[in-house]
Amino acid sequence: DWWLNGKHCKSAYMVIQGTSCDDVKRYMSNEGSERAAPGQVHGAVYWNVFGERAEVNKVIGEGFAYRNGEFQWNSFLNRSNDAYHDSVREISSLGRICVESILKDWKETSEIGKTFSVARLLC
């Protein structure tokens, strides 16, 4: 458990945000480049939610996108070679199963702010 700029966080929390949000668009542009690298969607979403730049050596995360009716399973956040990731940009297979399970539940229930057990998601 920890707090980051007023947001409560826990390990394995997932943030889902539409990229049509004006702030995300601005952070992806050159205007917002001091916050998130221009063109980097996940960095812009991170800034919009947490109010700081996602530093590769500080943030342990995986990213995905849903574009044109298909999932994309890679992100700049996936490129650190540390105790949690290798240098492969694609989300881990376990991460992918968790994301798909959470999104399936969200589509069926429309509930937000829900907490899931990782063990339950992997069943």
Solvent accessible surface area in square Angstrom, and as a share of the most:
residue,aa,sasa,rsa
1,D,124,0.64
2,W,120,0.42
3,W,173,0.61
4,L,33,0.16
5,N,96,0.49
6,G,62,0.60
7,K,90,0.38
8,H,72,0.32
9,C,7,0.04
10,K,79,0.33
11,S,93,0.60
12,A,84,0.65
13,Y,107,0.41
14,M,58,0.26
15,V,66,0.38
16,I,82,0.41
17,Q,61,0.27
18,G,49,0.47
19,T,62,0.36
20,S,85,0.55
21,C,49,0.29
22,D,110,0.57
23,D,51,0.27
24,V,0,0.00
25,K,110,0.47
26,R,81,0.30
27,Y,19,0.07
28,M,51,0.23
29,S,45,0.29
30,N,123,0.63
31,E,120,0.54
32,G,0,0.00
33,S,42,0.27
34,E,112,0.50
35,R,72,0.26
36,A,2,0.01
37,A,34,0.27
38,P,65,0.41
39,G,50,0.48
40,Q,72,0.32
41,V,36,0.21
42,H,38,0.17
43,G,4,0.04
44,A,0,0.00
45,V,19,0.11
46,Y,30,0.11
47,W,51,0.18
48,N,39,0.20
49,V,30,0.17
50,F,27,0.11
51,G,40,0.38
52,E,37,0.17
53,R,97,0.36
54,A,8,0.06
55,E,85,0.38
56,V,42,0.24
57,N,151,0.78
58,K,131,0.55
59,V,21,0.12
60,I,96,0.49
61,G,17,0.16
62,E,58,0.26
63,G,4,0.04
64,F,34,0.14
65,A,28,0.21
66,Y,139,0.53
67,R,126,0.46
68,N,145,0.74
69,G,52,0.50
70,E,122,0.55
71,F,69,0.29
72,Q,72,0.32
73,W,23,0.08
74,N,74,0.38
75,S,3,0.02
76,F,20,0.08
77,L,20,0.10
78,N,1,0.01
79,R,118,0.43
80,S,12,0.08
81,N,122,0.63
82,D,61,0.32
83,A,101,0.79
84,Y,148,0.56
85,H,31,0.14
86,D,83,0.43
87,S,70,0.45
88,V,86,0.50
89,R,116,0.42
90,E,93,0.42
91,I,11,0.06
92,S,53,0.34
93,S,83,0.53
94,L,105,0.52
95,G,15,0.15
96,R,90,0.33
97,I,75,0.38
98,C,20,0.12
99,V,12,0.07
100,E,75,0.34
101,S,34,0.22
102,I,30,0.15
103,L,17,0.09
104,K,127,0.54
105,D,22,0.11
106,W,102,0.36
107,K,160,0.68
108,E,121,0.54
109,T,58,0.33
110,S,87,0.56
111,E,91,0.41
112,I,148,0.75
113,G,85,0.82
114,K,80,0.34
115,T,107,0.62
116,F,35,0.14
117,S,60,0.39
118,V,71,0.41
119,A,74,0.58
120,R,137,0.50
121,L,14,0.07
122,L,68,0.34
123,C,145,0.87
